[in-house]
């Protein structure tokens, strides 16, 4: 696999060369041996081309997609996501307070103003936050309000609401929230506000949400065909065969991978980039988040169990009531059985009496016949 990628990217070094480079610097070897084994394996695999590089690593993504370095790349991506050609006019500063609060799970957050005045906010989350709909609505509204304040301040008395343009919130999840699991074959969700009556008003806010984990499952054994598929494959796929397919069908991605492999040539820089104390803090925050999420799920399950327990208790009461009724009916049936047995006994006694009467009648009949015979003999002799 390494040789295949190296054919396309000569910058890639063999593992032996990487080892030789690290051994020249004691601090690099100490850093490497301090890592967990999975980090060691990841590092050697992507630097040697055994696997493709995970572009969503913070350092790589910023180098490749930062619009201040090369706006064309982000324009290319936004055009694929929004399904229309766009041009970036300028980069808008982020809400630094929010970024600081959410940095543990937010891979990147880029806000740009497009030609024509519309705003686009691209967020990539490592693990989807809870309440993704409510959260997205709040941040889209915040972005709209920031635009309103800025435009009104610039326009002064000539300001009109017509000067306010669309805001697009684009959220990409490396691991999607549970709300997306109900649509396991859909990896692009686009929402805009509309009236059920058919009234046509531009309410300005649009949302596009993309779960990369669902995209990867859906694209298994499928060819890359569209620009959006190419971009999402670029973000989430590290299989060398898929990387080669991507750069063959969409050659524009080759330059982006070259940027990444150029970064990998700087051994100390790339090691510090991905395995610094910040990464370990990120992992701990991720674990805490996952524990919190699991605790929420446990609490929800306990509530369900409590509800089920109540239902079971109610059903048990109903069963006990039915059992009492059945026992009462059984007693009544047993009583009826006793009555029937007594009646049967009486009938048997009556039958025995009838049979006795029959025997007596037969005896009497026999005596009468005998007397009749004797009487006839007497008459005959006289």
Beta strands, then each sheet from edge to edge (+ up, - down):
strand 1: 88-92
strand 2: 106-114
strand 3: 119-127
strand 4: 167-175
strand 5: 189-192
strand 6: 205-211
sheet 1: 1+ 2- 3+ 4+ 6+ 5-
end
